[in-house]
Structure formats: C-alpha cells, structure tokens
Amino acid sequence: MDNNYFESSREKWQRLADLWNKVSPPGRPSSDDIKNYKAEIDKALSGVRAPIIVLMGSTPELRDLLSQYCREKDSKLFCVDMTEDMYNAMTLLLKNNPQNETLVLSNWLEITKHIKPESVDLVVGDFIVGNVGGKIDNLYTEIVTILKKDGYHVTRTDVIDESTLRINDISPLFEKYAEEAKNGKLTIGQASNLFTQQLVFSSWFLNDKKVMSLSYYKDQLETLAKKWANSSDQIKKEMAEYNMDTWGKMTDKVWHNLMKADQEKLIKKYFEIIETRYSNDYNVIQESPIYLLKKK
Ligand SMILES: C[S@@+](CC[C@H](N)C(=O)[O-])C[C@H]1O[C@@H](n2cnc3c(N)ncnc32)[C@H](O)[C@@H]1O
C-alpha cells in the first residue's frame, strides 16, 4: 500500500466514522457473526492463560466480545487502527467498558514496527482483506510474524463467491428491499444497508480490476434518489434518502477482493484452515465466511 493509497483510504474512514451509527450488517458484524466469532475465539484461546489479542481495526461488536476475555482470562487487547477518529467514534458505540485495551495507531501493513514478532496469541479482524490495496500477501505476512507459534487468526473475510449476484439494473433489488421494509420485516436502515452492501459485492463484476466500489452504481443510485425524492411512497423516499446519506457518500471507496477459491489458496500459504462458519442473518452470507486459521 503506497502512501497515497494509505492517506486517501484513511480520509475515507474518517468520513465513515461519522456515518457508522447508520451502518448495520453486513457492513458491521451481525449477531450470528458475533456468535460464530465467539465459538472460534473460544477454540483459539482454550488453555491459553492471559492471552495477548490484536484486533485489526476498532469494530465495536468485537471489542465488546473481546472485553469479556480481558475480564475473565486477563487478556490484553491491542486495537490496530490507522484512523484515530474511527477508533474514538467506535468507542462511543461500545456496550461494555473497554478493559486492558490499547490503541496502536498504525497501518496494518506496518504492524511489525509496533508489535514484537511471535508475541500474540490471537489476531481478530472483520472484513479486513479488502482494505490493504490488494496487498493481502503483505497483510498475512505481518499477521503471521506477530503471531506466536500455534497462534490463531479469526476473521470474517470479504470474498466474491460463484453465487454472488451479478447486477446491472439496481431497481428490482431496490423494490425487493423496499417491499421488506413496507411489510415490517426490515427497518428502512436495515433494508438500505442490505441493498447497498449487496451492490458493493456485485460491483466486482463490473470491472476487471478485482475491486468492489459503489462508483459503478453511482449514477443509478442518484437517479433512484431523484425518482423517489418527491414521491408519496414514504418508504421508497426514505430508503432512497438513507442510501444517499450513508454508503451513497462513499462511492469513491474501493475494496480490493478475490474470489473465494483464490482467497483460500492465499490463506493456505500462511495458515491451516481449521474451521469455516457461515452466518444466517443477512444477504451476502457466502461472501462472508468466518475462518478459524492456525499459523503454519
Ligand atoms: C475492520 S475494518 C472494516 C469494518 C468492519 N466490518 C467493522 O465493523 O469495523 C474498519 C476499520 O479498519 C481501519 N482500517 C482500514 N484499513 C486499515 C489499514 N490498512 N490499516 C489500519 N487500519 C485500517 C479503519 O480505520 C476502520 O476503523
């Protein structure tokens, strides 16, 4: 990740810090995800006394979960985040008081400048691989360097699956989620997040750069917002507004991602895949496996 990419990515996460309380799964881990994370983390830490844990980023749901281990197992938690604004904004979303938690302000590709080799029992990270400008090899090298022998990495990994929807016209998908909001199955916020995040994954097929970005749907999202802005259909009006007030403000963000088979091939260079879990409470499930990985 060169400095330009790093700086522009940090600027985008600064912008996202203000929006994050309007973001819901799959952009944030769901309650099923947290159950799956807990099951894998319990396995990774079984028999380990006073584990040292590194969280890549500041994910509030994971900090809440990991604070239990800090209380019960006397763990130490290091959150590695390049964006202080994001860490501070996420702190406001915590349900539990952070325990034994320290922020390490660093790019994930430079963790070894801050954390000693072979000093960490567990590295956790939610949807991280897309955020290193395609340098996933370097990311895994950093992670395995800080992990102790037999250390673990537990991570929800954003991948493209054979079954990922290929979407050209976004209107039918918008109608589908608006209908679910109308019949009370989803809130407008949930419907909007499921809709826009599906588009993020589908956008991968609209270019040959192996990136996901809402820029590929920007014009269509704007057209949708204009179409429903003065409508008497309150749900569609509010959902189209919600789209523009959240991920619609992030159409310049790019994630670099791989097909699942390629991702797993890369993982196996550095780790043994011990277990894979899929959650069941959002749309892009096949794109969001949670892996229990053991350092090779
Ligand atoms: C873990 S990621 C993905 C979002 C995740 N699903 C969540 O719910 O938190 C988001 C966090 O990682 C940080 N981040 C993104 N790319 C990074 C990088 N290359 N190095 C360090 N921190 C990074 C951002 O500042 C942000 O706080």
The ligand as a Tripos MOL2 file, in Angstrom:
@<TRIPOS>MOLECULE
LIG
   27    29     1     0     0
SMALL
NO_CHARGES

@<TRIPOS>ATOM
      1 C1        -12.0890   -3.5110   10.3960 C.3       1 LIG1
      2 S1        -12.3610   -2.5020    9.0580 S.3       1 LIG1
      3 C2        -13.8850   -2.9580    8.2760 C.3       1 LIG1
      4 C3        -15.1480   -2.6100    9.0240 C.3       1 LIG1
      5 C4        -15.6130   -3.6760    9.9620 C.3       1 LIG1
      6 N1        -16.5800   -4.5120    9.3190 N.3       1 LIG1
      7 C5        -16.1910   -3.0940   11.2500 C.2       1 LIG1
      8 O1        -17.3810   -3.3630   11.5490 O.co2     1 LIG1
      9 O2        -15.4560   -2.4320   11.9610 O.co2     1 LIG1
     10 C6        -12.5900   -0.8690    9.5530 C.3       1 LIG1
     11 C7        -11.5320   -0.2350   10.4020 C.3       1 LIG1
     12 O3        -10.2480   -0.5350    9.9710 O.3       1 LIG1
     13 C8         -9.4510    0.6390    9.8480 C.3       1 LIG1
     14 N2         -8.5650    0.3910    8.7130 N.ar      1 LIG1
     15 C9         -8.9270    0.2070    7.4170 C.ar      1 LIG1
     16 N3         -7.8460   -0.0560    6.6760 N.ar      1 LIG1
     17 C10        -6.7670   -0.0580    7.5130 C.ar      1 LIG1
     18 C11        -5.3830   -0.2810    7.3260 C.ar      1 LIG1
     19 N4         -4.8800   -0.5780    6.1330 N.pl3     1 LIG1
     20 N5         -4.5770   -0.1860    8.4090 N.ar      1 LIG1
     21 C12        -5.0780    0.1050    9.6310 C.ar      1 LIG1
     22 N6         -6.3840    0.3330    9.8630 N.ar      1 LIG1
     23 C13        -7.2250    0.2360    8.8160 C.ar      1 LIG1
     24 C14       -10.4200    1.7750    9.6510 C.3       1 LIG1
     25 O4         -9.8740    2.9980   10.1250 O.3       1 LIG1
     26 C15       -11.6280    1.2960   10.4330 C.3       1 LIG1
     27 O5        -11.5990    1.7240   11.7580 O.3       1 LIG1
@<TRIPOS>BOND
     1     1     2 1
     2     2     3 1
     3     2    10 1
     4     3     4 1
     5     4     5 1
     6     5     6 1
     7     5     7 1
     8     7     8 2
     9     7     9 1
    10    10    11 1
    11    11    12 1
    12    11    26 1
    13    12    13 1
    14    13    14 1
    15    13    24 1
    16    14    15 ar
    17    14    23 ar
    18    15    16 ar
    19    16    17 ar
    20    17    18 ar
    21    17    23 ar
    22    18    19 1
    23    18    20 ar
    24    20    21 ar
    25    21    22 ar
    26    22    23 ar
    27    24    25 1
    28    24    26 1
    29    26    27 1
@<TRIPOS>SUBSTRUCTURE
     1 LIG1         1 GROUP 0 **** ****
